[in-house]
Amino acid sequence: MNEHPAEAVWHVDDRCTNCDVARQLAPDLVAEVDGRSSVVRQPRTDAEEDALYAAAFACHTRSIRRGARGPDPALDPFPFRLSEHVHLCGHNSRHTAGANSYLLRRPAGNLMMIDTPRWSSALAAKYAALGPITDVLLTHRDHAAHGREYADRFGARLWIHEGDLAAAPDADGVLRGAEPIGIADGVTAHPLPGHTEGSVLYLADETYCFSGDSFYWSRTDGDIAVAESVTWYSITELAASLARTAPRVRFEWLLPGHGDRKRLPADEFTRRMHALARRAGRLSPRPIDFTALRW
């Protein structure tokens, strides 16, 4: 691939909030520099160019640009297939702090949306083209911004835990208590208070773990991590939740709202979940500090 002319150089503008989404999608091209994402190398292949377009369409501030232009809508790759049963929605929202959201396909052919991308009727139509979306599952209050709009557009049920019900008071399904709750065949909600009072982990088919903001894959640590510096409710409660939940869950894909995704053998994740619960039990409350996140 020839070097791009100056007016077509990829860059990140100063609206970047350092949410890490671009680095997840184009890890060889985008890196953290001075507390924000930066394009550290221009693409050399079509695949690398595609990776930057994916990053541009996921970025919640639309900060990733090629020259002076925003991305060409014709090159939008979302919803982007991660596995046979899961798509990444892209188009992350300012109102969810740039969180990732997902579509989970069920054996009957319907889909479930886990957390929400930014709202637009055009995007809703793109997602619905994959099949009927019957449920919108919110992992916690921070990601609830567009839940009602998507649920109404799809004719779907909206779910949230009672601990965060104030963020979606008109939810159709309210999860209660601390014990696992069946949502549908093969899909279980595990209440996981800590990041927020009503945080929930959704487990599908002992394969897919949608962890919200409770824990994620840290590239810095090379391991599962909790966002201890951005725990709004209680790090002590989060540790207790992890200790209770680690023996109950088995999965091969970790799919968080913030932080990186990861696929590992189920036994390896089981070992790491138990170790995470032990580490979390040694943590103490600390002030909120977004700059301390270990992406």
Backbone bond lengths (Angstrom), bond angles and torsions (degrees), N, CA, C in turn:
res aa  C-N    CA-C-N  psi(-1)  N-CA   C-N-CA  omega(-1)  CA-C   N-CA-C  phi
1 M - - - 1.472 - - 1.521 109.42 -
2 N 1.316 115.94 132.23 1.451 119.93 179.00 1.524 110.68 -70.81
3 E 1.293 115.54 152.77 1.461 119.68 177.41 1.535 109.47 -63.66
4 H 1.356 115.54 137.91 1.459 119.77 -178.72 1.524 110.58 -69.27
5 P 1.324 117.20 145.31 1.466 119.31 172.19 1.516 109.67 -64.64
6 A 1.317 116.55 160.17 1.462 121.18 -172.77 1.519 111.90 -55.56
7 E 1.350 116.56 -38.34 1.455 117.98 -175.35 1.528 112.31 -71.75
8 A 1.349 117.45 -11.27 1.456 120.80 -177.80 1.525 112.15 -110.37
9 V 1.316 118.06 13.38 1.463 121.13 -178.63 1.518 109.91 -70.66
10 W 1.317 116.08 135.65 1.460 121.88 175.73 1.527 109.62 -74.30
11 H 1.347 115.71 140.22 1.456 119.96 177.05 1.528 108.92 -156.05
12 V 1.323 116.21 169.49 1.468 122.75 175.52 1.526 107.46 -114.61
13 D 1.329 117.10 126.42 1.455 118.61 -177.87 1.527 111.55 -84.08
14 D 1.330 116.28 179.24 1.465 120.26 -169.99 1.522 113.75 -80.34
15 R 1.327 118.48 8.14 1.462 120.52 174.19 1.528 112.23 -84.34
16 C 1.318 117.21 -7.41 1.469 122.33 -176.80 1.530 110.90 -54.70
17 T 1.338 116.22 135.30 1.464 121.72 177.75 1.524 112.65 -107.36
18 N 1.328 117.14 9.11 1.469 122.00 178.02 1.528 111.90 62.35
19 C 1.339 116.08 42.10 1.471 120.00 -176.36 1.518 113.07 -80.51
20 D 1.314 119.50 -13.68 1.470 125.90 175.38 1.526 114.30 87.45
21 V 1.324 119.32 -8.71 1.456 120.58 -174.33 1.531 111.98 -60.13
22 A 1.326 117.66 -44.22 1.464 120.23 -179.50 1.522 111.16 -62.94
23 R 1.321 117.00 -36.28 1.465 120.65 -179.04 1.527 111.28 -70.45
24 Q 1.324 116.50 -27.43 1.462 119.82 175.38 1.525 111.36 -68.92
25 L 1.321 116.18 -38.46 1.460 120.99 -173.71 1.523 113.37 -88.68
26 A 1.319 117.86 -26.83 1.470 121.49 -179.93 1.527 108.68 -134.89
27 P 1.329 118.06 63.55 1.465 120.58 -170.64 1.523 114.70 -66.17
28 D 1.314 118.00 -23.00 1.467 120.10 -179.95 1.532 112.34 -86.35
29 L 1.328 116.38 -10.47 1.456 120.48 -173.66 1.524 113.26 -116.01
30 V 1.337 116.79 -25.88 1.458 121.99 -176.92 1.524 108.60 -120.30
31 A 1.317 116.33 132.51 1.463 121.71 -179.78 1.519 109.50 -138.96
32 E 1.323 116.06 164.52 1.459 121.11 176.19 1.520 109.28 -81.80
33 V 1.313 116.42 123.57 1.461 122.70 178.84 1.530 107.24 -133.65
34 D 1.320 116.04 118.53 1.474 121.37 178.35 1.531 112.24 54.00
35 G 1.334 115.61 43.62 1.452 120.17 172.85 1.504 116.60 78.38
36 R 1.330 117.65 20.05 1.458 121.26 175.50 1.523 108.85 -156.76
37 S 1.305 116.64 164.28 1.455 120.31 177.65 1.521 111.01 -73.85
38 S 1.326 114.69 146.22 1.453 120.58 177.99 1.526 108.83 -145.23
39 V 1.326 117.04 140.68 1.464 120.72 173.31 1.520 107.43 -76.52
40 V 1.325 116.12 111.32 1.464 120.89 -174.80 1.522 112.50 -95.59
41 R 1.321 116.66 -10.37 1.466 120.50 175.92 1.515 108.63 -156.14
42 Q 1.332 117.00 138.22 1.454 121.30 176.45 1.531 110.22 -74.81
43 P 1.333 117.97 150.50 1.469 120.12 -178.95 1.519 112.13 -65.16
44 R 1.325 114.80 145.37 1.473 120.99 -179.64 1.527 112.01 -112.42
45 T 1.316 116.90 -15.39 1.462 121.51 -177.76 1.518 109.28 -132.02
46 D 1.329 115.41 165.97 1.462 119.41 176.64 1.525 110.70 -62.24
47 A 1.326 118.12 -36.95 1.467 121.10 179.79 1.526 110.84 -63.53
48 E 1.320 116.54 -39.13 1.462 119.23 178.45 1.527 111.10 -70.20
49 E 1.325 116.67 -36.88 1.466 119.77 175.40 1.533 110.52 -61.97
50 D 1.334 115.56 -41.88 1.462 120.25 178.32 1.529 111.14 -62.61
51 A 1.332 116.35 -38.01 1.468 120.04 179.41 1.520 110.99 -62.91
52 L 1.319 117.45 -39.13 1.459 119.69 178.30 1.527 111.48 -70.73
53 Y 1.326 117.47 -34.70 1.462 118.24 174.74 1.523 110.69 -64.26
54 A 1.337 117.48 -40.27 1.468 119.92 176.63 1.522 110.12 -60.39
55 A 1.326 116.64 -44.24 1.466 120.31 178.31 1.530 110.99 -61.19
56 A 1.333 116.47 -40.18 1.463 120.52 -178.80 1.521 111.38 -65.27
57 F 1.326 117.78 -39.91 1.459 120.73 -178.59 1.530 112.15 -79.04
58 A 1.316 118.00 -17.43 1.465 120.49 175.53 1.518 111.64 -87.04
59 C 1.316 118.33 -31.48 1.465 123.30 -173.36 1.528 111.66 -56.15
60 H 1.320 116.74 124.55 1.462 119.73 -174.49 1.521 113.15 -75.67
61 T 1.320 118.46 -17.36 1.462 121.50 176.13 1.530 112.62 -102.61
62 R 1.332 116.56 1.72 1.464 121.98 -176.59 1.530 110.98 53.07
63 S 1.334 114.51 41.99 1.468 120.69 -175.46 1.517 113.57 -86.22
64 I 1.315 118.31 -13.75 1.461 121.19 -176.36 1.520 108.20 -94.45
65 R 1.325 115.37 116.89 1.459 120.02 -169.89 1.527 110.36 -133.63
66 R 1.315 114.69 151.47 1.462 121.77 175.06 1.518 106.82 -109.56
67 G 1.325 115.47 102.96 1.443 119.97 -171.85 1.521 109.51 68.90
68 A 1.315 116.94 -138.59 1.461 121.40 -178.42 1.516 112.39 -90.12
69 R 1.318 117.19 -5.51 1.452 120.64 -172.55 1.527 111.80 -96.99
70 G 1.321 114.75 152.85 1.450 120.27 166.25 1.518 109.00 -78.24
71 P 1.322 117.87 174.68 1.475 119.89 -176.48 1.528 112.15 -69.95
72 D 1.309 116.62 145.36 1.454 123.69 177.60 1.530 108.82 -69.78
73 P 1.328 119.99 120.18 1.468 121.56 -178.37 1.526 113.84 -54.19
74 A 1.323 116.79 -26.33 1.460 119.62 -179.61 1.527 111.84 -67.56
75 L 1.341 117.02 -16.17 1.464 121.23 -177.32 1.525 112.60 -102.14
76 D 1.326 116.74 10.35 1.464 121.66 178.92 1.534 110.14 -65.96
77 P 1.348 119.43 119.35 1.463 120.99 -177.37 1.524 114.12 -89.79
78 F 1.333 117.46 -2.88 1.461 120.37 -172.47 1.535 111.28 -94.56
79 P 1.377 114.40 147.12 1.462 129.18 2.80 1.527 111.74 -70.63
80 F 1.327 115.19 136.13 1.460 124.04 -171.58 1.531 108.90 -102.78
81 R 1.315 116.34 127.05 1.466 120.97 -175.57 1.528 110.97 -77.29
82 L 1.335 116.00 120.78 1.464 121.78 175.76 1.520 112.17 -93.92
83 S 1.326 116.22 -33.88 1.460 122.26 -179.93 1.519 108.00 -154.38
84 E 1.307 116.20 -177.09 1.455 120.45 -179.22 1.527 111.34 -58.29
85 H 1.335 117.11 -31.26 1.452 120.70 -171.76 1.527 114.58 -115.77
86 V 1.316 118.77 -3.37 1.464 120.46 -173.81 1.521 110.54 -131.08
87 H 1.349 114.75 133.23 1.455 122.47 171.00 1.519 109.34 -116.27
88 L 1.321 115.87 144.52 1.459 122.48 170.63 1.524 107.82 -88.01
89 C 1.334 117.21 129.11 1.467 120.12 -175.54 1.527 112.93 -73.25
90 G 1.352 117.92 -32.67 1.458 119.62 -173.03 1.528 110.81 67.53
91 H 1.320 116.49 -164.72 1.469 122.10 176.88 1.528 111.39 49.58
92 N 1.318 115.31 50.93 1.455 121.28 -178.06 1.526 110.54 -61.49
93 S 1.318 116.25 152.36 1.462 121.93 -170.08 1.519 112.32 -105.25
94 R 1.320 115.80 141.38 1.471 120.93 170.95 1.525 111.03 -58.70
95 H 1.326 116.75 -30.61 1.460 121.25 -173.19 1.530 112.67 -82.37
96 T 1.329 117.31 -3.52 1.466 121.40 173.27 1.532 110.61 -120.16
97 A 1.327 116.11 22.23 1.469 122.42 -177.97 1.524 111.76 57.94
98 G 1.332 116.56 29.78 1.457 120.36 176.71 1.506 114.96 77.93
99 A 1.335 117.90 25.80 1.463 121.13 -176.40 1.524 111.70 -70.21
100 N 1.327 115.49 148.74 1.454 121.71 172.33 1.526 110.15 -75.80
101 S 1.329 115.94 151.10 1.458 121.95 174.64 1.526 108.44 -137.38
102 Y 1.324 115.46 161.72 1.461 120.71 -168.46 1.528 111.41 -139.01
103 L 1.329 114.72 158.93 1.456 122.73 169.63 1.526 107.94 -119.13
104 L 1.320 115.63 127.82 1.467 122.92 -178.35 1.516 108.93 -112.55
105 R 1.333 116.77 119.99 1.467 121.03 179.20 1.524 109.84 -86.93
106 R 1.325 115.95 135.26 1.443 122.64 179.01 1.524 110.89 -102.36
107 P 1.339 117.87 161.33 1.470 120.51 -176.19 1.526 114.08 -57.91
108 A 1.339 118.09 -30.08 1.464 120.66 -179.64 1.528 112.73 -76.03
109 G 1.331 117.16 -6.11 1.460 121.09 178.82 1.507 114.03 102.10
110 N 1.330 118.32 -14.11 1.463 120.59 175.88 1.515 110.50 -77.82
111 L 1.334 116.45 167.04 1.459 121.95 178.97 1.521 109.70 -126.16
112 M 1.326 115.04 158.20 1.447 122.97 171.41 1.520 108.15 -120.58
113 M 1.332 117.32 137.57 1.457 121.84 174.52 1.520 107.85 -96.52
114 I 1.335 116.86 127.71 1.455 121.24 177.78 1.517 108.01 -107.40
115 D 1.341 116.22 114.70 1.455 124.35 -170.85 1.534 109.28 60.16
116 T 1.315 117.49 -179.61 1.458 118.08 -167.24 1.521 112.99 -132.53
117 P 1.330 117.13 140.26 1.468 120.96 168.25 1.520 109.18 -77.12
118 R 1.329 116.68 -178.35 1.458 118.80 175.52 1.521 108.56 -62.92
119 W 1.313 116.12 153.94 1.456 119.52 -175.81 1.524 112.19 -89.49
120 S 1.318 115.57 130.72 1.459 122.20 162.30 1.515 107.02 -158.65
121 S 1.325 116.59 147.71 1.464 119.96 -179.56 1.526 110.76 -65.26
122 A 1.338 116.68 -32.18 1.467 119.71 179.11 1.525 110.72 -66.46
123 L 1.339 116.99 -42.14 1.459 119.45 176.91 1.520 110.97 -64.92
124 A 1.330 116.83 -42.36 1.463 120.01 178.75 1.523 110.52 -56.87
125 A 1.315 117.14 -39.82 1.464 120.62 179.03 1.520 111.27 -64.85
126 K 1.340 116.58 -38.52 1.469 119.93 178.29 1.527 110.92 -63.77
127 Y 1.326 116.49 -42.42 1.461 119.37 -179.32 1.529 110.60 -68.88
128 A 1.322 116.45 -42.39 1.462 120.35 -179.01 1.525 112.22 -65.46
129 A 1.333 117.42 -22.09 1.459 120.69 178.58 1.525 111.75 -64.68
130 L 1.336 117.18 -19.00 1.470 120.19 178.02 1.520 111.80 -76.29
131 G 1.323 117.30 -18.10 1.455 121.27 -177.82 1.514 110.21 144.85
132 P 1.336 117.60 172.27 1.466 120.19 -179.29 1.529 111.50 -65.03
133 I 1.342 115.87 129.70 1.460 121.49 178.49 1.524 107.19 -102.29
134 T 1.323 116.14 114.06 1.460 121.31 -169.44 1.520 113.91 -99.98
135 D 1.342 117.20 -17.65 1.458 120.39 -175.46 1.521 110.05 -146.08
136 V 1.326 116.10 142.27 1.461 123.27 170.63 1.528 106.55 -116.88
137 L 1.324 116.52 112.85 1.459 122.63 -174.70 1.524 109.07 -102.83
138 L 1.313 116.88 116.16 1.461 121.44 178.56 1.515 109.79 -94.54
139 T 1.330 116.29 128.15 1.459 119.42 -179.73 1.516 112.37 -77.98
140 H 1.357 117.21 -25.38 1.463 120.55 178.56 1.527 109.50 -177.94
141 R 1.303 115.87 176.30 1.463 122.14 -170.61 1.520 113.91 -62.52
142 D 1.337 118.46 -33.22 1.460 120.95 -176.21 1.528 112.60 -64.37
143 H 1.335 117.34 -21.00 1.462 121.61 -174.86 1.519 112.42 -110.28
144 A 1.324 117.28 17.36 1.460 121.56 -172.14 1.523 113.78 -90.90
145 A 1.324 118.88 -2.71 1.467 122.10 -165.70 1.524 114.23 -52.31
146 H 1.318 118.32 -42.99 1.458 120.76 -172.68 1.533 112.54 -111.79
147 G 1.326 116.26 13.29 1.452 119.91 -174.48 1.511 113.90 -59.50
148 R 1.338 116.87 -45.93 1.456 119.63 -177.30 1.526 111.39 -66.75
149 E 1.332 117.11 -39.61 1.459 120.06 -179.76 1.520 111.13 -62.44
150 Y 1.346 116.91 -45.98 1.462 118.98 179.34 1.521 111.32 -67.97
151 A 1.331 118.06 -41.80 1.458 120.06 179.81 1.526 110.99 -60.74
152 D 1.330 116.87 -43.22 1.460 119.71 179.16 1.521 111.73 -66.12
153 R 1.339 116.49 -40.30 1.476 119.45 179.47 1.526 111.14 -63.45
154 F 1.328 117.53 -38.11 1.459 121.18 -177.09 1.533 112.76 -88.20
155 G 1.337 117.53 -12.14 1.457 119.54 -169.96 1.512 110.82 67.31
156 A 1.341 115.79 37.45 1.466 122.56 -173.23 1.519 111.28 -105.77
157 R 1.324 115.30 163.06 1.462 121.53 172.84 1.525 109.37 -84.16
158 L 1.326 115.99 138.76 1.459 122.34 177.91 1.525 108.55 -105.03
159 W 1.359 116.40 128.46 1.454 122.44 -175.66 1.524 111.59 -118.18
160 I 1.337 115.99 141.14 1.462 121.81 172.97 1.525 107.72 -157.21
161 H 1.325 116.89 158.83 1.468 120.90 177.36 1.521 109.89 -82.19
162 E 1.324 115.28 148.93 1.463 120.24 -178.94 1.529 112.72 -57.95
163 G 1.325 118.26 -28.11 1.456 120.44 -179.40 1.513 113.17 -65.18
164 D 1.339 116.53 -23.45 1.464 121.42 179.07 1.524 111.48 -118.07
165 L 1.322 117.01 21.10 1.461 121.12 -173.73 1.529 112.73 -60.41
166 A 1.320 117.68 -27.31 1.465 119.73 179.75 1.520 112.03 -60.00
167 A 1.337 117.91 -23.94 1.460 121.19 179.89 1.527 112.21 -81.20
168 A 1.338 117.23 -16.93 1.472 121.83 178.31 1.522 108.40 -148.78
169 P 1.333 117.08 65.86 1.466 120.30 -172.94 1.516 114.46 -64.15
170 D 1.338 116.82 -17.38 1.459 120.64 179.14 1.522 112.27 -100.28
171 A 1.326 117.18 22.85 1.466 120.88 179.01 1.525 110.42 -59.49
172 D 1.319 115.59 146.82 1.469 121.02 179.59 1.522 111.63 -84.71
173 G 1.318 116.30 -30.72 1.456 121.24 178.91 1.515 109.19 -124.61
174 V 1.340 117.20 120.17 1.456 121.57 -179.42 1.528 108.58 -110.29
175 L 1.321 115.99 117.75 1.457 122.14 178.57 1.522 108.26 -81.37
176 R 1.323 116.53 136.31 1.463 119.29 -175.06 1.527 110.57 -129.76
177 G 1.334 114.46 149.46 1.451 120.38 175.18 1.508 113.37 79.93
178 A 1.344 115.03 -165.02 1.459 121.16 -174.49 1.523 113.52 -116.51
179 E 1.332 117.57 -3.04 1.464 120.61 -177.92 1.527 111.17 -90.80
180 P 1.346 117.95 155.01 1.469 120.70 178.75 1.524 111.51 -57.96
181 I 1.340 114.95 145.17 1.463 121.97 -175.10 1.526 108.35 -131.69
182 G 1.319 117.37 125.49 1.453 120.58 176.61 1.512 111.35 -72.59
183 I 1.330 116.93 127.44 1.464 122.62 177.11 1.528 109.86 -94.85
184 A 1.315 115.56 -42.93 1.459 122.92 179.92 1.526 106.37 -160.53
185 D 1.315 116.69 172.93 1.456 120.32 -179.87 1.527 109.89 -56.81
186 G 1.335 116.08 117.80 1.460 121.01 178.41 1.502 115.24 87.32
187 V 1.333 118.88 -3.94 1.463 122.37 -177.70 1.524 109.23 -121.84
188 T 1.334 116.10 122.54 1.460 122.14 -176.55 1.523 109.84 -126.90
189 A 1.329 116.22 136.98 1.457 122.43 173.48 1.517 109.06 -95.54
190 H 1.324 116.86 128.72 1.452 122.96 176.03 1.525 107.93 -112.34
191 P 1.330 118.63 103.55 1.472 119.25 176.22 1.519 110.69 -55.82
192 L 1.344 115.75 134.30 1.457 120.89 -173.48 1.530 109.43 -139.45
193 P 1.329 117.82 61.67 1.468 118.78 -178.43 1.522 112.01 -58.18
194 G 1.314 115.08 141.85 1.461 121.19 -179.47 1.507 110.48 160.47
195 H 1.335 116.92 -72.12 1.474 119.05 176.46 1.530 109.12 -57.27
196 T 1.325 116.11 -48.41 1.459 122.74 166.10 1.526 106.95 -132.46
197 E 1.314 116.04 169.94 1.466 119.07 -178.15 1.525 111.42 -64.56
198 G 1.331 116.79 -32.74 1.459 120.32 -176.30 1.511 114.77 -108.41
199 S 1.320 118.12 25.56 1.469 120.26 179.18 1.528 110.74 -63.89
200 V 1.339 115.00 144.40 1.466 122.24 -177.09 1.519 109.24 -136.49
201 L 1.326 115.59 142.72 1.457 122.86 169.87 1.520 106.78 -105.44
202 Y 1.333 117.65 131.38 1.463 121.47 176.55 1.526 108.70 -106.98
203 L 1.337 115.84 127.15 1.455 122.30 -177.93 1.523 108.89 -115.27
204 A 1.332 116.95 129.40 1.457 121.09 -179.05 1.525 110.35 -122.83
205 D 1.324 115.99 122.50 1.465 123.32 169.53 1.520 113.29 58.82
206 E 1.333 117.43 27.29 1.470 121.84 -177.20 1.531 110.74 51.61
207 T 1.322 114.96 31.43 1.468 120.85 -177.71 1.525 111.76 -131.31
208 Y 1.325 117.01 -45.74 1.457 121.37 -173.17 1.527 110.49 -111.97
209 C 1.333 115.56 126.92 1.459 122.39 178.49 1.525 108.92 -116.26
210 F 1.324 115.97 111.27 1.466 122.36 176.59 1.528 106.53 -97.46
211 S 1.321 115.98 102.53 1.466 121.26 -166.21 1.524 113.89 -96.88
212 G 1.333 117.98 1.31 1.462 118.42 -177.75 1.518 110.74 57.83
213 D 1.325 116.64 -130.05 1.460 120.91 177.35 1.526 112.05 -108.21
214 S 1.329 117.39 15.95 1.466 120.23 -177.12 1.522 112.19 -74.05
215 F 1.336 117.01 -39.78 1.465 121.71 174.09 1.514 108.78 -160.72
216 Y 1.325 116.38 162.83 1.458 122.07 -172.49 1.527 108.81 -156.09
217 W 1.331 116.61 174.11 1.458 121.09 175.17 1.522 108.88 -91.39
218 S 1.335 116.02 120.16 1.460 121.49 179.02 1.524 109.18 -96.68
219 R 1.337 116.58 118.61 1.465 119.52 175.68 1.525 110.82 -66.75
220 T 1.326 116.88 -32.55 1.464 120.82 178.86 1.523 110.81 -62.36
221 D 1.341 116.32 -45.30 1.457 121.16 -178.08 1.522 112.65 -85.05
222 G 1.327 117.62 -21.28 1.456 120.57 -172.36 1.515 111.33 64.03
223 D 1.350 115.56 37.48 1.471 119.61 -173.21 1.532 108.80 -163.99
224 I 1.330 115.56 171.01 1.457 120.99 170.82 1.523 108.34 -67.76
225 A 1.325 116.20 142.96 1.461 120.29 -179.97 1.518 109.68 -142.39
226 V 1.327 116.05 156.09 1.460 121.84 169.41 1.518 108.15 -103.46
227 A 1.320 115.59 150.24 1.467 120.38 178.00 1.528 107.88 -85.17
228 E 1.331 115.74 72.30 1.465 120.23 -172.80 1.526 112.04 -62.26
229 S 1.331 117.81 -27.69 1.461 120.26 -178.62 1.530 112.66 -84.18
230 V 1.343 116.29 -6.29 1.469 120.39 177.11 1.538 107.68 -131.39
231 T 1.301 115.64 57.47 1.461 122.18 177.21 1.524 107.29 -110.71
232 W 1.324 116.38 105.20 1.456 121.79 -169.73 1.530 112.59 -76.07
233 Y 1.326 117.09 -32.54 1.461 120.26 -173.03 1.528 111.07 -96.61
234 S 1.344 118.11 -67.04 1.459 119.17 -175.79 1.520 110.68 -167.51
235 I 1.328 117.17 119.44 1.461 120.39 175.25 1.519 110.56 -68.43
236 T 1.324 117.13 -29.28 1.462 120.76 176.88 1.522 110.74 -66.19
237 E 1.338 116.66 -42.63 1.458 120.94 176.80 1.521 111.18 -66.67
238 L 1.328 117.05 -36.55 1.456 120.04 178.27 1.524 110.33 -63.65
239 A 1.323 117.26 -42.38 1.462 120.39 177.77 1.523 110.92 -60.52
240 A 1.341 116.70 -43.40 1.463 120.50 178.68 1.532 110.90 -64.41
241 S 1.334 116.42 -39.73 1.460 120.57 178.42 1.521 111.26 -62.49
242 L 1.324 116.74 -43.84 1.465 120.29 -179.99 1.525 111.28 -65.28
243 A 1.330 116.56 -40.62 1.465 120.12 179.10 1.532 110.39 -62.70
244 R 1.317 116.83 -38.64 1.465 121.46 179.69 1.530 111.62 -72.04
245 T 1.334 116.39 -36.87 1.458 121.04 -170.56 1.519 113.94 -89.13
246 A 1.333 117.90 -31.37 1.473 120.88 -175.48 1.527 113.10 -52.27
247 P 1.342 120.32 -43.10 1.472 119.07 179.93 1.527 113.52 -73.17
248 R 1.327 117.96 -10.33 1.458 121.34 -173.28 1.520 114.06 -100.15
249 V 1.316 117.68 -12.31 1.466 119.63 -173.87 1.518 111.35 -117.16
250 R 1.324 113.52 146.64 1.461 121.00 176.88 1.524 106.37 -141.88
251 F 1.339 116.05 130.29 1.463 118.70 -176.13 1.522 109.87 -158.78
252 E 1.337 114.82 164.49 1.465 122.44 179.55 1.528 112.25 -117.19
253 W 1.323 116.85 -19.40 1.460 121.91 -179.91 1.523 108.89 -121.27
254 L 1.322 116.85 126.76 1.454 122.24 171.91 1.531 107.43 -102.21
255 L 1.337 116.21 119.90 1.466 122.32 -173.32 1.530 108.25 -128.53
256 P 1.332 117.45 87.76 1.472 121.23 -176.54 1.521 112.66 -88.10
257 G 1.340 114.57 171.08 1.454 119.85 172.73 1.518 111.22 -77.63
258 H 1.315 116.58 -48.83 1.462 122.97 175.52 1.524 108.37 -118.97
259 G 1.327 116.36 147.86 1.450 120.82 -175.88 1.514 110.55 92.54
260 D 1.318 115.58 172.49 1.458 119.61 -170.61 1.522 112.70 -82.25
261 R 1.335 113.96 158.69 1.454 122.83 173.64 1.530 109.38 -89.18
262 K 1.329 116.19 159.80 1.462 119.16 179.37 1.519 110.24 -156.70
263 R 1.339 115.71 142.84 1.461 121.98 172.41 1.522 108.49 -118.19
264 L 1.330 116.21 128.74 1.464 123.47 178.88 1.522 108.49 -145.55
265 P 1.327 118.17 162.63 1.472 119.44 172.26 1.527 110.43 -58.60
266 A 1.324 116.32 146.42 1.459 120.97 -176.36 1.525 111.93 -58.10
267 D 1.317 117.70 -39.88 1.458 119.69 -179.67 1.526 111.25 -63.11
268 E 1.315 116.56 -35.06 1.465 120.34 179.14 1.527 110.32 -68.51
269 F 1.328 117.10 -42.27 1.459 118.89 176.51 1.526 111.24 -64.41
270 T 1.314 117.34 -37.71 1.465 119.78 178.01 1.524 110.24 -59.41
271 R 1.311 116.90 -45.86 1.463 120.56 179.15 1.522 110.83 -61.51
272 R 1.330 116.27 -43.90 1.463 119.99 -177.84 1.532 111.57 -69.64
273 M 1.326 117.72 -33.09 1.465 119.94 177.83 1.528 111.04 -65.09
274 H 1.314 117.38 -42.69 1.464 120.20 178.05 1.532 110.52 -64.09
275 A 1.330 116.06 -40.27 1.471 119.30 178.85 1.526 110.69 -66.62
276 L 1.333 117.37 -38.22 1.462 120.53 177.89 1.524 110.72 -62.79
277 A 1.322 116.74 -42.86 1.467 120.05 178.95 1.527 110.50 -59.65
278 R 1.326 117.08 -39.99 1.475 119.61 178.57 1.523 110.90 -66.70
279 R 1.338 117.23 -42.40 1.468 119.76 179.48 1.526 111.16 -64.50
280 A 1.322 115.69 -42.68 1.465 119.58 -178.86 1.527 110.87 -62.69
281 G 1.324 116.64 -32.82 1.455 120.30 179.28 1.511 113.52 -65.26
282 R 1.319 117.53 -16.30 1.467 121.22 179.39 1.531 112.23 -96.91
283 L 1.337 117.31 -1.41 1.460 120.60 -177.38 1.526 110.94 -84.03
284 S 1.318 115.24 152.12 1.458 122.06 177.34 1.523 109.34 -118.02
285 P 1.325 117.46 154.95 1.471 119.94 177.01 1.524 111.28 -56.74
286 R 1.347 115.10 144.56 1.460 120.49 179.39 1.518 108.78 -145.89
287 P 1.324 117.46 159.46 1.471 119.82 179.51 1.527 111.16 -63.56
288 I 1.330 115.93 151.70 1.463 121.06 176.36 1.534 108.68 -63.49
289 D 1.337 115.32 131.03 1.460 120.28 -178.68 1.525 108.46 -152.46
290 F 1.324 116.69 98.16 1.467 120.72 -178.41 1.520 111.53 -64.57
291 T 1.314 118.42 -28.59 1.463 120.99 -177.23 1.518 112.51 -71.29
292 A 1.324 117.48 -12.99 1.472 120.79 -177.76 1.515 113.17 -90.83
293 L 1.336 117.98 -0.10 1.458 120.30 -179.83 1.516 110.60 -63.08
294 R 1.338 115.88 136.73 1.466 121.52 178.96 1.521 108.97 -100.99
295 W 1.318 117.72 87.49 1.459 120.05 -179.94 1.522 110.25 -70.08
